[in-house]
Amino acid sequence: MFKVTLISSAILALTAGAAVAQESQKLERIQVTGSSIKRVESETALPVTVITRDAIEKSGAVNVEDILRRLSVNSGQLSDSTQGAGYATSNANLRGLGANSTLVLLNGRRLAGHPFGSIGGSVAVDLNSIPFAAIERIEVLRDGASAIYGTDAVAGVINFITRKDYDKGELTVRYGAPEKNVGGKEHGGSIAFGTGNLDKDGYNFLVTANIKEQTRLEAVKQAWYSRHATEVPGSAPPTSFRAYPGRLMDIGISPGAYTNPGANMAACDPVNTVIQLGGKAPNGVDDVKRCRAIYAAMLDNLPDSTKTDLFARGNFRIDADNQWFIEASAARNHTTGRAAPTPIDGSAMKVGADGNYPNVRMPITSKYFPAALLARLGYTAANQLGADGKVAFPGFDPDGDGYTEIAYRSLDRGNRVSDNTNEQYRVVVGATGLFSGWDYDIGLNVAQARGTLNYSGYLLQEPFLDAMKTGNVNPFGPNDAAGVALLDGAALEGKVRQSKGTTMVLDAKVSRELMKMGGGMMAIAMGIDLRREKADDKPTNIEYSKGSHIGGEGSVPATSASRNISAIYSELSLPFAKGWEAAVAARYDKYSDFGGSFNPRVALRFQPSKEMLFRASAGTGFRAPTLWDVNSPVSNTNTADPQTDPECPQPNDAQGNPPALCNTQFNVRLSSDKNLKPEKSRQFAFGAVFEPIRDLSIAVDYWNIQKNDQIGVISGDTLMAEPGLYAKYKSRVVRSQTTKFISYIETPVENLGELKTSGLDFDIKSAVRLGSFGRLGVGFASTYTLKYELQNGKGLPFTDYVGKSLGGNPPVPEWQHTLSFDWTMGTWNVALENVFTKGWEESAAVVGTNLGVDKPYQVKDTSRWNLAVSYRGFKDLRLTLGARNAFDQDPPFVASSSYGSHAAGFAGSFADPRGRFIYGSVTYQFK
């Protein structure tokens, strides 16, 4: 599973820490994430991971997602910082159940989900919305919590808690860059200022600001995709038949693959293309040659981005027991993602009403048509028949209409650029305190997420097809002024989408102790939650909305919808005997658009001694369909990866290469469903916390989650990659009535089958007093996933995804851990951590589709050591120098290009593509 030496060193370090005493801490009543009742005990019946501000500062983390990547419970996190595509959002993904199943809170209250939605897609909270400089601690509940919080809390809850009594001032500046000068540099800073003492002055006011800028990293400078030759012998790099210079589709050749192809003809670029052979040309001497584009060489592994956030909170004392507060935050994330230049052929465009793809045609009378080359190779306009009367060699104009079909990639237009600006604005006004023996907390929360998308580098289908028919556009080389003007006229540029999503919540809860029981005071909590959610997702360009842009995300219809939710909930703590506590909670949510959901939870905690604690919980959860799932009009997109048609209507060529239209990214059609049911879940967990010797804490928890009526789509990638699924849902693969090639794949959102996942969490902490050599803290947190079985459709057999990538669904690593060492001596601190993810097996279908070799590939483990050294020897200063990926480990090679981004050769959702990254920061405390 992982190296024995690594675990052995961790166990030795943890055991050594048992000889030293910890400093005593003052106990106070606090509210822990997952419960509405204030309590003294830090260890509850629910497993909660707490990340303190001190730990964040020592780690060298520069934003929220950087912190969460270190959590073993967070699997396959989607991140805009390490991926150059999509809508520039970062989402948590607890237990690998998807961003929609992880509830993200700020000070215990909701934020607005991202405003760019899609059918079956994620509309989760963008982690860039969290004010990084204001964080005091992060509490991660590793258990379902719908009985307290309602929808989305199926896999768990991440609660970001800000500073509340801060009365100092602090300024930090940061800079970092990869050791290899390839791009991906970071710089930024933060400021925090607090004033006032709530007890003495009657108020406390805090304001923070943070900025982080990152520069792009071009994929070609690292070429992680080029490792295919050594990792998968006999394979080709991940390529596409849509290459520059272009290809004559009727005869399957690229003029640029030949010497002396003619005037105005560019040669196949060895950096961006490979040459594929396809038998002999009609002259019997020359080979059939064509360029295939290494699309992974033409995009960015990391985007340009600028992230800023501003946070302010004021607490004001009413009297000794009561206070009111106001909280406001604003966040802005501007990211420029670059995908490969536009891929051009009929299958990259909208399917026509007749079910056929349009043909990209140029006249054979064009000055750019390679007539001399074709004559040299022996090609004719008409098909050439063999002795058997069958076509021996195809012609470049077989139907005699004066046109030939081409495919190419618009390198002369540059990258397809998605310029995203995402914003989140949030205001909370409320009061908290004690009234007549009841603790209360009431608040009005208004949050709005806004998104703006600008495009460049894209071409519109119909204007482009018309331009090609003039013969004045050169798909085989550089264009003259006339060709450039025609392409300019077909461009899609500027703002194409501007959307907003709003969440308004009025919540109130009260709690108090009721009576003494055998193990302590019985306590109760009750609350209400009135919420309104509204989506206003608006494309601003009609051609973009219709999906008329070539190689885009498909059609994006306007979606405007809203819903009202009302909920009541209660929780009861019953310490019925010494060392025993039972807790019962329940919540009922009523939705205006699909009905209600009742979700109970029971928990039990037993602590026979201060050295030992046992805990268990069981409950139900639910996830409501998104507003897009039930309201959005039909839209279209394409498969994430190229897929192979198992029933291709044409045979492979002499070299075994399938026809281009049988190995491509197929069109996909999405449809919503107003009759969707909510997704239901049942979960239980049990575990124990031991302190066998002082200063050594060992926690082990087993967790089990089962989902029913999963909301989702059987994606085109999943359907085409799994033979059993293809056989069952073959009717969803719609083919042209004339050519029999695939027109599109139907992928309606629906209530799918079940999902069953379970595993073990380990959390070990220790501290070692080293006398004059200071103090050493050691931590080891890991997740071992035992099962992740999924029914891709109702009634289908379960498929286990643990340690596997089968296409369509992301892999689920069997083991993840973070091992940390924290050594402090006087004014020095050294933090060392290892973040580990066990590799997985990519199926033969995944490898074959992407690299052309039909055999499975074992992805290697990801193991990265991060080091940070801090010095506080100068008055009011803290200096930090660190290295992420200190041993300069390459990201493991993968065959698939869809693990979170378009980038190929590494898994963007599991590993940062940069090698050793050196950074430094200076923090000045000015108050």
URLIN-V811879 format. One line per field, one symbol per residue. phi: phi as a letter, one per 30 degrees, with the letter a starting at -180 (. if undefined). A space follows every 10 residues. Layout:
phi: ???
This chain:
phi: .adddddddd ddddddddcb dcddcddbdb ccejbccdad ddccdcdbcc cddedddddi dcaddddddd dddcciddbd dcbcbicicb bdbdiidjdd ccdcbbhibd cdddddcadi ccbddddddd dddcdcabcc dcadbddcci didddlbccc ccdbbdbcbb bbbbaaaded dcjidbalab bbbbbjcedd ciabbbbbbb bbcbcdbddd dchddddedd dbeidcddbb ddbcddbddd cibceddcdh dkdiccdddd dcbbcccbjc dedicdddba dcdddddcbc dbcdabcbbb bbbbcbddad cbacbbbbbb bbbcbccbcd eedbaeddcd ddddicddcd cbddcddcdd dddddddjdb dddccdddic ddbdcdbdci cibbcbbabd ddciddcccc bcbbbbbbba bblbbhicdb abacbbbbcb bbbccaicbd ededdddddd icccdcadcd dddddddedc dcbjdbabbb bbbbbcbabb aadcadbdck cdbbbbabbc bbcbcbcbdc bdddddiddd icdjdbddbb aaacbbbbaa bbcbddaeic bcbbbabbcc cdcbjcbcbc abbbbbbdad cbbcbaaaab babddddddc bddebbbbdd cdbcddbedb ddddciddee dcbadddbcc bdadcecddc bbbbababbb bdbeibcbcb bcbbbbcbhe clbddedddd dcedddddce ddcccddcci dddacdbdda dddcbbbalb cbbbbabbdc idcjbccbbb bbbcddabcb cdadidddcc cdibbcjicd dcddbbabcb bbcbbiccbb cbbccbbddb cddedddddc bibdadbcdd dcbbccbbbb bcdceibbcb bbbdhechdd dedbddcbdj addcjacddb bdddddccbb bbccccb
